[in-house]
Amino acid sequence: MVTVSDSLYERFPYPAPSARSDLISDTAYALSLALHDGELRRWRMLDAGCGTGHRLVALAAQYPEATFVGLDASAASLAVARELADKHEVSNVEFVQGDLGSPEVSGQFDLIVCSGVLHHLPDPAAALRGLTARLSPDGLVYLWLYHEMGEYHRMLEHRLVSMFGAGDEGPDLAVVRALGLSVSPTRYGGQPGAAELEPRDHDVLDADTYLNPIVRPLRFATAAELCLDAGLSWVSALGVTGDGQAGLLDLSGAAELPFFRKPEQYFPEPALRSRMGDWDTGRTLEAVELRLRPTGFSVLAGQGTAAGECEPWVRGNVFAGRIGPGTVALGQLAGDRRRRRFVRRELAAPLRQVRANVVRQYGDEAMHRVTAAIDMAIGDAPRTLTDPRQRPALFHLPGLPAEPWVAPQEHPELHRFAAALEEHWETVRAEVDELGRSRGGLDGYLVGEYMTAKFNEPGDRAWLSTTLFADGAVPADVRDTCPVTAGILDAHAALLSGDVIVSRVGPGAVLAPHVDDNDYKLTLHLGLRVPAGCAMRVGTQTRSWQEGRCLAFSDAYEHEVWNRSEAAREIVLADIWHPQLSTEERAALRAVRDVLQPACEPAVFDRY
């Protein structure tokens, strides 16, 4: 059980004891500048330790197309929060009483806010791990915490108050008043009118400041340790607070707005600036906090592709962990996040039905990987990748052997298919040339913003294709024009998971780093025309095609393609089942794929 002195906040609901007090917009303001999506449509957010909801209701009012859950252990605080939401006519928020591990809060969240809570918990690391278990695969966590440098003297006062505690009740406000102590309303940045607090409001502030039995201020570095220990991938410094002032940090010079606080403001001397020239972000941040000694600070941490939701200044402030290999096309990442959100919101029921159907048909043991994958896709279980270097955009099947590049000779079924293509490759090339002529040329492959985001410099002729196999069969004109090619595809149809196409990438084209939808399929390429200067990176290893030879890889790993020649690169591209899938799993995954098909429609990117 993770609680924060329940009886204290029943007596002193925090941060304000009534709905008459103004909303507190500091968190909403910081997030509005940190996230580039100004609407956050269909986002689901949790405020863990929302108290009286003065920050949460401000967030919910700012983002009416998102949904919010406020979780708090104090019934008195939640009563104020509900009254506050009614007063401001905010209907996209619900309140749940419980601790941070409350079973009453289910499902996954795109953003978890935990403001002023972790430093009061007996085991903040365990609490944060519990919260991140509820985070979506591409989720963000916002934390605000006391800073140990600016809070040093207050911690001495807190210790002094605690020494006068009596029995199990501990100290009370009478002790605080007798010692002549009171915290300034502007100590953590303040609010308009904060200096004119009503006596009851000041009692609440002083109770939170001096009477909470656990107070453990942190630094940026220790907060980062908590985040990385909880499984988050990266941590970015957002802002600092001090007595009567607050500000957002810009450590890399990426922020365009003039009011951001930059290192040169605190170290204007040229000699010091020169010495800081080769410092990394973490060292620069440490110098800033030593100079400022703030009373509080905020960080934003994320996992998966969450960095794509953030403004450049947030990514420039990352001081712990890393945002992942390469620079994946942000347009595609935004689409992938929306598609996953769509699956969790709209396709959970039909996927659960598929789950029930395949278990009934094939049994629990045969379907254990498929059912686990469905649970992860709909948010009933956290997504745990077999290989953390993988990042399938939509669907992860756990337990499959995972490597970026695949050796066909190690898998008999795949080896037979690759060997047949390589044996007859010249005939295949001649046949597909004739098919192209009969069809009047190849078609454009890039349709819509999601697909064009994969190209750094998309053009109408950058990526062309024509189909050789689709919907489980060879089209009639392919069978007539390409008899050898059709025979190979017919003979190996059980291995084919999707389409087989001829893919032509034009001279000078660059296919940006990206990931594809799932890891239960592989991709096989047969080189037909490969000029010098063409290559492909999958994971960290780059390989070049050879005419008449096959390459196989998992497109669940980040990959990119380039053609730096003056001629087109042309290959046969086949989507194939992972060779270690059983026949029953392949059948079940076809049903899953049919349900997931709407997640590829353009409307998803507009609505989510």
C-alpha positions, 0 to 999 in steps of 0.5 A: 500500500502506497499512501501519503499520510491519509489523515493529514490530507483529510484534515487539510485537503491540498493544495486548496481546501475549497473550490473557491480557490483559483485553478492552478495552471502551471502543469497545464502551461508547461505541457502546452509548451512541451507537447506539439499536439495542441489538442491531445485528442483521444489521449488518456491521462492519469493524475496520480495524487491529484489532491483537490484537483486544482491542477487536474481540472486546469489540465482537463479544461485545457484539453477537452478532447482528452480524458482524465482520471484523478487518483488520490487517497484522501476522500476530503480532497476528492470531494473538493475536486469533484466540486471544482470540476462541477464549478468549471463545467469540466466533464472529461475527468473522473476521480478515484479514491485509492493509493498509487497502486489502486486496482480501481484504476485500470487500462493504460495511460498516454500521460501520467502526471505525478506532481508533488507526491513521490518525495512524500512516499516511503518507497518512491522507486516502487511507486514509480515502477507501479505507475509506469506499468500503467503507461502506454508503450509510447507514454510520457510521465511528468514529475514535479519534485522538491529540490534538495538544494533550495529546500535545505533550510526548510528540511532543517525546519521540518526536522525541528517541527518533528522533534516536538511531535507527541505520541502517535499523532505527531506534531500539529500546526500549534507546534508550527505556530509556536516555533514561528514558522510559516512557508511563503505562498510564493516559495514554489513559484507562486500564483497570482494573488498567492500572497493574499491567502485566506487563513485556512488556505495558509494552514493547508500550505503549512500543514503540507510543508511541515507536518507530512512525516516523509519529505525527501527532496531530490536532484535532477540526477536522482529523479533520473535514476528513479525514472530509468529504474522504472523502465523509462527510456529518457528523461528531460529537464523541464523547469525549475521553481524558486521563491517567487519565480518559475521558469522553463529551461532551454539547455540546447538553444532549441526553444524559440520563445524568449522567456526560456531560461538558458545557461548563458543567463546564469554564466554570462562570463565569456571565460566560463562559457568557453569552458562549458563549450564541450559539456554534455547536457547533464553536466550543463544541467548540474551547473545550472542547478548548483547556481540556482539552488531551486526549491522545486523542479520538473522533468518529463520522461518517456518510452517508445516513440514518445519523444515524437510528441515533444517539442525540440527543446524538450528533446534538447533537454534530455540529460539521462537515457536516450531517445533511441537509435537514429532519427525516425521519420516524425510524421510516421511516428505520429501516425503510429502512436495514433494507430496504437491509440485507435486499437486500444480505444476502438478495436479492443472488443473485436480483438478480445473476440478473436482471442476467445475464438482462437483459444476455443478452436486451437487451445490455450497452449497453441495460442499462448503467444497470440493471446499475450500479443492481443493483451498487449495490443489492447492495453490489458498487459504492458508491452514487453518486447522480446528484443528491446531493439525491436519497435513494431509499430502496431503488434508484438508477438512475444517469444519469437526469436528476434534478429534484425537480419535473418539467414534463410539457410537456417530455416528450411521453409524460408531457404527453399523459397529463397533458393527457388527465387535465386535459381530462376532470378533472370527468368523472374526479372524478364517476366516482371519486365514483360508484366510492367509493359503489359500493365503500362508501367509501375504504380506509385507506392506512396499514398497519404502523409503516413507513407510519404513521411517515410521518404526524406524527399518524397516524389511521385516517382520515388517509389514505384511498385506492381503486385505479383501476389495479393489476397492469398493468390497470384493475379490472373495476368501475372499467371499468364505473363509470368508462369515461372514466377507464378509457379514459385509463388504458388509452391510457397504460398503457405509461407507468404503472409501478405503481398509480393511486389516488384519494388523500384526505388528511384535514383537519389531516393532515401527511405527514412528510418522507420519501423513497420507494423509487426514482428510476426512477419519477415521481409524477403528481397530478391535483387533484380537490378542493383546499381552501385550506391544502393544499400539498406540499414537494419538495426545497426548493420548495413548490407547491399543487395546483389542481383540474383541473391536474397536478403531477409530481415525483420522490419520490426527493427528500425531500417532505412534504404538509400539509392545514391546512384543515377539508376533505379534499384529494383527488387522483388519484395515478399512479406513472409511469415516468421518461419517459427510460427506454427500453422495454427498461429498463422491462421490466428494472426490472419484473423488478428490482421483482419481486425487491425485493418481499420488502423491503417485507414487515413481517418485514424490519423485525423481522429486520434 
